[in-house]
Amino acid sequence: MFSNIGVPGLILILIVALVIFGPNKLPEIGRAFGKSLSEFKKATAGITDDLKEDIKQEIAESKKEEK
């Protein structure tokens, strides 16, 4: 998603955010964004772990049925 944004694009985004939110709110917004991103990563990791476990169980059951 962000792979096409280069350094100039990031600088432009930072400048626009600085103008819109001001220098006092920017660190607070950054922290909130970082926390949200880490929570999202934890949730997706949990979902993928659950799916992997379900797939392993189904494979084990199908191997038992083959015998």
C-alpha positions in Angstrom: 0.0 0.0 0.0 2.7 2.5 1.0 5.4 0.9 -1.2 5.0 3.7 -3.9 5.5 6.5 -1.4 9.1 7.7 -1.5 11.1 10.0 0.8 9.7 13.2 -0.9 6.2 11.9 -0.4 6.8 11.2 3.3 8.2 14.6 3.8 5.2 16.2 2.1 2.8 14.1 4.3 4.7 15.1 7.4 4.6 18.8 6.5 0.8 18.7 5.8 0.2 16.9 9.1 2.4 19.5 10.9 0.3 22.3 9.4 -3.0 20.6 10.1 -2.4 19.3 13.6 0.4 21.6 14.9 3.6 20.6 16.5 2.0 19.9 19.9 -0.5 17.3 18.8 1.7 15.5 16.3 3.6 13.3 18.8 0.3 12.4 20.4 -1.2 11.4 17.1 1.9 9.4 16.2 1.7 7.5 19.5 -2.0 6.7 18.9 -1.3 5.6 15.4 1.6 3.3 16.5 -0.6 1.7 19.2 -3.4 1.1 16.8 -1.0 -0.4 14.3 0.5 -2.7 16.9 -3.0 -3.8 18.1 -3.9 -4.5 14.5 -0.8 -6.6 14.0 -1.5 -8.6 17.2 -5.1 -9.2 16.1 -4.1 -10.4 12.7 -1.4 -12.6 14.2 -3.9 -14.2 16.5 -6.3 -14.9 13.6 -3.6 -16.4 11.4 -2.4 -18.6 14.4 -6.0 -19.8 14.9 -6.4 -20.6 11.2 -3.1 -22.5 11.1 -4.1 -24.5 14.1 -7.5 -25.4 12.5 -5.7 -26.4 9.3 -3.3 -28.6 11.3 -6.2 -30.3 13.1 -8.0 -30.9 9.8 -4.9 -32.4 8.3 -4.4 -34.7 11.3 -8.1 -35.8 11.1 -7.9 -36.5 7.4 -4.7 -38.6 8.0 -6.5 -40.6 10.7 -9.4 -41.2 8.3 -7.1 -42.5 5.6 -5.7 -45.2 7.9 
